[in-house]
Amino acid sequence: MKILQVLFLISIVLISTYIFDKFTAENPNDSANIVIGISNVSSESCLQCKMDGESFERGCKTCPQDNINFRIKSIEDKPFISSWSKDNAMFYGDNQCDGEIHLPSIKAEINKQYWTEIKLKNSESIITIYDDSNFVEKISTVTNEICTLPTDLKFLRFSMNDGKPVANGGRLIGNIDNIEIFDYKNSKNNSYESSNELTKIYQEDFSNCTSKNCDLWVLQNPDVFFIDTDRESFRFDSYISGNNDYAHYELPSSLSQKGWIIRLLLSFEQIEESPHGKGVLGIEPDERNLIFILTSVLITLPTAIFSIKQKSLISNILIIIFSSMLFYVSVIPFIPNYIINQNISLEKILIIFSLISISLILISFGIYRIYSRIKNNSYR
């Protein structure tokens, strides 16, 4: 009997450790990021992502728009992502295609220059990272097929975090500089292979700027996202700040759908990797589920079966305590705010419902055992 009670106690300790570690993991799916691209709308026009707006905690990226961009996240695995949208949220393509694709074999590093090119050509968004200012030595490149071409792209836009509460999602501090935009519109060629065959319509190295917005840029949060007149570059400090941080510059006219190129220099001075939902124990979320939740359930179920013939009040109380804690951690994903901020797959939903069912069965089992023993005056 004592062995069964010890096993129940081990299960309670395991699930208590899970709750403690998960509680110390803030916003597990969030990470600091910097998004660079061209859109048909300015971020300030998205009323949903304003303070108290229905999409504030999901950010201006949720606003329907035409957009071509790439972003860097504070994660070690596949941090560079190419994306586009057509009448959809910023990264999500259209109703036919997924808009996202990762750049291969590249990671964000400090004190390294990323000469970056965003190119639209033949219904393809081509993101290429170079190692030199001549845009010759490639570090990584990816071609993102576009199903429906975005139109009226005229807002050069940088953006960062969502409006989720301040949390540890890592940090990206760095600079954007030497921006050049080439457009097909005034080109005499029907196709092109390089920027030399297009017309340069915009150039900015921020060397003549005397203010944080250079009297030309719209800044949502000039304390963390601004033109640094000392460094002569655009400065970003990205972290989960509780704000929807962005900046944009409006071009005189929209870029051609036939083709264009945006070039810029990107660099990082500080990179703090997102903890990926790790708590104080430093365990990956999936491993945390296996180590604490799955193990505790696998211990409790057979132990509960073996305890059927026992008359121990303590064992039944321990069953109820464990199953109540299991029920608590299982229903958390169905809290409205949690659902909004997480991506829950069908597989996860099935697992959650299984855990809820197991917890309710164990609670009922424990209560029934206690009730029947009291009724029959069986406890000693």
C-alpha positions as CSV (number, residue, x, y, z in Angstrom):
1,M,0.0,0.0,0.0
2,K,2.8,2.4,0.9
3,I,4.4,1.7,-2.5
4,L,1.2,2.8,-4.3
5,Q,1.1,6.0,-2.3
6,V,4.7,6.7,-3.1
7,L,3.9,6.3,-6.8
8,F,1.0,8.7,-6.5
9,L,3.2,11.2,-4.7
10,I,5.8,10.9,-7.5
11,S,3.1,11.7,-10.1
12,I,2.0,14.7,-8.1
13,V,5.6,15.9,-7.8
14,L,6.1,15.5,-11.6
15,I,3.0,17.4,-12.6
16,S,3.7,20.1,-9.9
17,T,7.2,20.5,-11.5
18,Y,5.5,20.8,-14.9
19,I,3.2,23.6,-13.7
20,F,6.1,25.5,-12.0
21,D,8.3,25.3,-15.1
22,K,5.6,26.2,-17.5
23,F,4.5,29.1,-15.3
24,T,8.0,30.6,-15.6
25,A,7.9,30.3,-19.4
26,E,6.4,33.5,-20.7
27,N,4.6,33.6,-24.1
28,P,6.3,30.4,-25.4
29,N,5.5,31.0,-29.1
30,D,6.8,34.6,-29.2
31,S,10.2,35.7,-30.3
32,A,11.8,39.0,-31.1
33,N,11.8,39.8,-34.8
34,I,12.5,42.3,-37.4
35,V,10.4,42.4,-40.6
36,I,11.6,44.2,-43.7
37,G,9.4,44.6,-46.8
38,I,7.1,46.6,-49.1
39,S,3.3,46.8,-48.6
40,N,0.3,48.5,-50.1
41,V,-0.8,49.9,-46.7
42,S,0.9,51.8,-44.0
43,S,0.9,50.2,-40.5
44,E,-0.8,53.2,-39.0
45,S,-3.8,52.6,-41.2
46,C,-4.6,49.3,-39.5
47,L,-7.1,50.2,-36.8
48,Q,-7.4,46.6,-35.6
49,C,-3.8,46.7,-34.2
50,K,-4.2,49.9,-32.4
51,M,-4.3,49.9,-28.6
52,D,-7.7,48.3,-27.6
53,G,-8.1,47.1,-31.2
54,E,-9.4,43.6,-31.7
55,S,-6.0,42.5,-33.2
56,F,-3.7,44.5,-30.9
57,E,-2.1,41.4,-29.3
58,R,-1.6,39.8,-32.7
59,G,-0.1,42.9,-34.2
60,C,-0.3,44.8,-37.5
61,K,0.8,41.7,-39.3
62,T,-2.8,40.4,-39.1
63,C,-4.2,43.3,-41.1
64,P,-5.2,42.2,-44.7
65,Q,-2.7,43.6,-47.2
66,D,-0.6,43.1,-50.2
67,N,3.0,42.6,-49.0
68,I,6.4,41.1,-49.9
69,N,8.9,40.8,-47.1
70,F,11.4,38.9,-45.2
71,R,12.0,38.6,-41.5
72,I,14.6,37.5,-39.0
73,K,13.5,36.0,-35.7
74,S,15.6,35.5,-32.5
75,I,15.7,31.7,-32.9
76,E,18.7,29.6,-33.7
77,D,17.0,27.2,-36.2
78,K,15.9,28.8,-39.5
79,P,15.7,32.4,-38.3
80,F,15.4,34.0,-41.9
81,I,12.0,33.7,-43.5
82,S,10.7,34.9,-46.9
83,S,7.0,35.7,-47.1
84,W,4.3,37.4,-49.1
85,S,0.6,38.1,-48.9
86,K,-2.3,39.0,-51.2
87,D,-5.4,40.5,-49.4
88,N,-4.3,38.5,-46.4
89,A,-2.3,38.8,-43.2
90,M,1.3,39.8,-43.7
91,F,3.0,36.4,-44.0
92,Y,0.2,34.2,-45.2
93,G,0.0,34.2,-49.0
94,D,-3.5,33.9,-50.4
95,N,-6.3,31.4,-50.4
96,Q,-4.3,29.1,-52.7
97,C,-0.8,29.3,-51.3
98,D,1.1,29.4,-48.1
99,G,3.3,32.6,-48.2
100,E,6.2,31.5,-46.1
101,I,9.5,29.8,-46.8
102,H,12.7,29.6,-44.9
103,L,16.1,30.6,-46.2
104,P,18.5,27.7,-45.9
105,S,21.9,27.5,-44.3
106,I,21.9,30.9,-42.6
107,K,21.7,32.2,-39.1
108,A,21.8,35.7,-37.5
109,E,25.2,36.6,-36.1
110,I,26.5,39.8,-34.5
111,N,29.2,42.0,-36.1
112,K,28.4,40.5,-39.6
113,Q,27.1,42.4,-42.6
114,Y,24.2,41.0,-44.5
115,W,23.9,42.6,-47.9
116,T,20.3,41.8,-48.6
117,E,18.3,41.8,-51.9
118,I,14.5,41.4,-52.3
119,K,13.6,40.8,-55.9
120,L,10.3,40.5,-57.7
121,K,10.6,38.7,-61.0
122,N,8.2,36.5,-63.0
123,S,5.8,36.0,-60.1
124,E,8.6,35.1,-57.8
125,S,9.9,36.7,-54.7
126,I,13.6,36.0,-54.5
127,I,15.4,36.8,-51.3
128,T,19.2,36.6,-51.4
129,I,21.7,37.4,-48.7
130,Y,25.2,38.4,-49.9
131,D,28.5,38.6,-48.2
132,D,29.7,41.7,-50.1
133,S,28.5,45.2,-51.1
134,N,28.7,44.2,-54.8
135,F,26.0,41.6,-54.2
136,V,28.1,38.8,-55.7
137,E,29.1,36.4,-52.9
138,K,25.9,34.6,-51.9
139,I,25.4,33.4,-48.3
140,S,21.8,32.1,-48.9
141,T,19.0,32.5,-51.3
142,V,15.4,31.2,-51.7
143,T,12.7,31.6,-54.4
144,N,9.2,32.0,-53.1
145,E,6.5,31.3,-55.7
146,I,3.7,33.8,-55.7
147,C,0.2,32.6,-56.7
148,T,-1.4,36.0,-56.9
149,L,0.8,39.0,-57.4
150,P,0.5,41.7,-54.7
151,T,-0.4,45.2,-56.1
152,D,0.1,48.9,-55.3
153,L,3.2,48.2,-53.2
154,K,4.5,51.7,-52.2
155,F,5.2,51.6,-48.4
156,L,8.7,50.6,-47.5
157,R,8.0,49.2,-44.1
158,F,10.0,47.9,-41.1
159,S,8.1,46.3,-38.2
160,M,8.8,44.3,-35.1
161,N,6.8,43.0,-32.3
162,D,3.1,42.2,-31.5
163,G,1.2,43.8,-28.7
164,K,1.5,40.9,-26.4
165,P,2.5,41.6,-22.8
166,V,6.2,42.2,-22.2
167,A,8.0,38.9,-21.9
168,N,11.3,37.2,-22.6
169,G,11.3,36.4,-26.3
170,G,15.0,37.2,-26.9
171,R,16.3,40.4,-28.4
172,L,17.6,41.7,-31.7
173,I,19.5,45.0,-31.8
174,G,21.0,46.3,-35.0
175,N,20.9,48.6,-38.0
176,I,19.5,48.9,-41.5
177,D,21.5,51.0,-44.0
178,N,22.3,51.7,-47.7
179,I,18.8,51.2,-49.0
180,E,18.3,51.2,-52.8
181,I,15.2,50.5,-54.8
182,F,15.2,49.7,-58.5
183,D,12.0,49.6,-60.5
184,Y,11.0,48.1,-63.9
185,K,8.6,51.0,-64.7
186,N,11.1,53.1,-66.5
187,S,13.2,50.3,-67.9
188,K,13.4,49.7,-71.6
189,N,13.9,45.9,-71.1
190,N,11.1,43.4,-71.1
191,S,13.0,41.2,-68.7
192,Y,16.0,41.8,-66.4
193,E,18.8,40.0,-64.7
194,S,20.4,42.7,-62.5
195,S,19.7,46.1,-61.0
196,N,21.7,47.7,-63.9
197,E,18.7,46.9,-66.2
198,L,16.3,48.8,-64.0
199,T,15.9,52.4,-62.9
200,K,16.9,53.4,-59.4
201,I,14.0,55.3,-57.9
202,Y,15.1,55.5,-54.2
203,Q,18.4,55.7,-52.3
204,E,19.0,56.4,-48.6
205,D,22.1,56.0,-46.4
206,F,20.7,58.3,-43.7
207,S,23.9,60.4,-43.8
208,N,21.9,63.7,-44.2
209,C,19.3,63.0,-41.5
210,T,19.2,65.4,-38.5
211,S,16.2,63.8,-36.7
212,K,14.9,60.4,-35.7
213,N,12.5,60.3,-38.5
214,C,14.6,62.3,-41.0
215,D,11.4,64.3,-41.6
216,L,10.3,61.6,-44.0
217,W,9.6,58.4,-42.0
218,V,6.6,57.6,-39.9
219,L,7.7,56.1,-36.6
220,Q,5.4,54.4,-34.2
221,N,7.9,54.1,-31.3
222,P,10.9,56.3,-31.9
223,D,12.6,55.1,-28.7
224,V,13.3,51.7,-30.1
225,F,12.8,52.1,-33.8
226,F,14.4,55.2,-35.3
227,I,17.1,56.8,-37.4
228,D,20.3,57.1,-35.5
229,T,21.9,60.3,-36.7
230,D,25.2,59.4,-35.0
231,R,25.5,56.0,-36.6
232,E,23.9,57.3,-39.8
233,S,21.6,54.2,-40.1
234,F,18.2,53.0,-39.2
235,R,18.3,51.6,-35.7
236,F,16.1,48.8,-34.3
237,D,15.8,47.3,-30.8
238,S,13.4,44.4,-31.0
239,Y,12.0,42.6,-28.0
240,I,8.6,41.6,-26.8
241,S,7.8,45.1,-25.7
242,G,4.0,45.1,-25.4
243,N,3.7,47.4,-28.5
244,N,3.1,47.1,-32.2
245,D,6.4,48.8,-33.3
246,Y,6.8,49.8,-36.9
247,A,8.2,52.5,-39.3
248,H,7.4,53.2,-42.9
249,Y,8.4,55.4,-45.8
250,E,5.9,56.1,-48.6
251,L,7.4,56.0,-52.1
252,P,6.1,58.5,-54.7
253,S,4.3,55.8,-56.6
254,S,3.7,52.0,-56.5
255,L,6.3,49.6,-57.7
256,S,5.7,47.8,-61.0
257,Q,4.2,44.3,-61.0
258,K,6.6,43.4,-63.7
259,G,9.6,43.5,-61.5
260,W,11.7,45.5,-59.0
261,I,14.6,45.1,-56.6
262,I,15.1,46.4,-53.0
263,R,18.7,46.3,-51.6
264,L,19.9,47.1,-48.1
265,L,22.6,46.4,-45.5
266,L,21.5,44.6,-42.4
267,S,23.6,44.1,-39.3
268,F,23.2,43.0,-35.7
269,E,25.0,44.3,-32.6
270,Q,23.2,42.1,-30.1
271,I,21.3,38.8,-30.4
272,E,19.6,37.1,-27.5
273,E,18.0,33.9,-28.5
274,S,14.4,33.3,-27.7
275,P,14.0,30.7,-24.8
276,H,11.4,28.9,-27.0
277,G,9.0,28.5,-24.1
278,K,11.6,27.2,-21.7
279,G,11.1,27.8,-18.0
280,V,13.7,28.1,-15.2
281,L,14.6,24.4,-15.7
282,G,15.7,25.1,-19.3
283,I,13.7,22.2,-20.8
284,E,12.2,22.4,-24.3
285,P,8.3,22.5,-24.1
286,D,7.9,19.2,-26.0
287,E,10.4,17.5,-23.7
288,R,8.7,19.0,-20.7
289,N,5.4,17.5,-21.8
290,L,7.0,14.1,-22.2
291,I,9.1,14.1,-19.0
292,F,6.4,15.4,-16.6
293,I,2.9,15.0,-18.1
294,L,3.3,11.7,-20.0
295,T,5.4,10.1,-17.3
296,S,3.0,11.1,-14.5
297,V,0.0,9.7,-16.4
298,L,1.8,6.5,-17.2
299,I,2.7,6.1,-13.5
300,T,-0.8,7.0,-12.2
301,L,-3.0,4.9,-14.5
302,P,-1.6,1.4,-13.6
303,T,-1.2,2.5,-10.0
304,A,-4.8,3.5,-9.8
305,I,-5.8,0.1,-11.2
306,F,-3.7,-1.8,-8.6
307,S,-5.2,0.4,-5.9
308,I,-8.8,-0.8,-6.6
309,K,-8.6,-3.6,-4.0
310,Q,-7.0,-1.3,-1.5
311,K,-9.1,0.5,1.2
312,S,-6.7,3.4,1.7
313,L,-8.3,6.8,2.1
314,I,-4.9,8.5,1.5
315,S,-4.4,6.8,-1.9
316,N,-7.8,8.0,-3.1
317,I,-7.1,11.5,-1.9
318,L,-3.8,11.5,-3.8
319,I,-5.6,10.3,-6.9
320,I,-8.0,13.2,-6.7
321,I,-5.2,15.7,-6.1
322,F,-3.2,14.4,-9.1
323,S,-6.2,14.2,-11.5
324,S,-7.3,17.8,-10.5
325,M,-3.9,19.1,-11.3
326,L,-3.9,17.2,-14.6
327,F,-7.4,18.6,-15.4
328,Y,-6.1,22.1,-14.7
329,V,-3.1,21.9,-17.1
330,S,-5.3,20.3,-19.7
331,V,-8.0,23.0,-19.9
332,I,-5.5,25.9,-20.0
333,P,-5.3,25.8,-23.8
334,F,-9.0,26.5,-24.0
335,I,-8.8,29.7,-22.2
336,P,-9.7,32.4,-24.9
337,N,-6.6,34.5,-24.6
338,Y,-4.4,31.4,-24.8
339,I,-6.2,30.2,-28.0
340,I,-5.7,33.6,-29.6
341,N,-1.9,33.7,-29.0
342,Q,-1.1,30.0,-29.8
343,N,-1.2,27.8,-32.8
344,I,-3.0,24.6,-31.7
345,S,-2.9,21.7,-34.1
346,L,-5.6,19.0,-34.4
347,E,-3.1,16.5,-32.9
348,K,-2.6,18.7,-29.9
349,I,-6.3,19.2,-29.4
350,L,-6.8,15.4,-29.5
351,I,-4.1,14.9,-26.9
352,I,-5.6,17.7,-24.7
353,F,-9.1,16.1,-24.9
354,S,-7.5,12.7,-24.0
355,L,-5.8,14.2,-20.9
356,I,-9.1,15.9,-19.9
357,S,-10.9,12.6,-20.2
358,I,-8.3,10.8,-18.2
359,S,-8.4,13.4,-15.4
360,L,-12.2,13.3,-15.2
361,I,-12.2,9.5,-15.0
362,L,-9.6,9.6,-12.2
363,I,-11.4,12.3,-10.3
364,S,-14.7,10.3,-10.6
365,F,-12.9,7.1,-9.6
366,G,-11.3,8.8,-6.5
367,I,-14.6,10.5,-5.4
368,Y,-16.6,7.3,-5.9
369,R,-14.1,5.2,-3.9
370,I,-14.1,7.7,-1.0
371,Y,-17.9,7.9,-1.1
372,S,-18.4,4.1,-1.2
373,R,-15.9,3.6,1.7
374,I,-17.6,6.3,3.8
375,K,-21.0,4.8,3.0
376,N,-19.9,1.3,4.0
377,N,-17.8,2.6,7.0
378,S,-14.9,0.7,5.5
379,Y,-12.1,3.1,6.4
380,R,-10.1,2.5,9.5
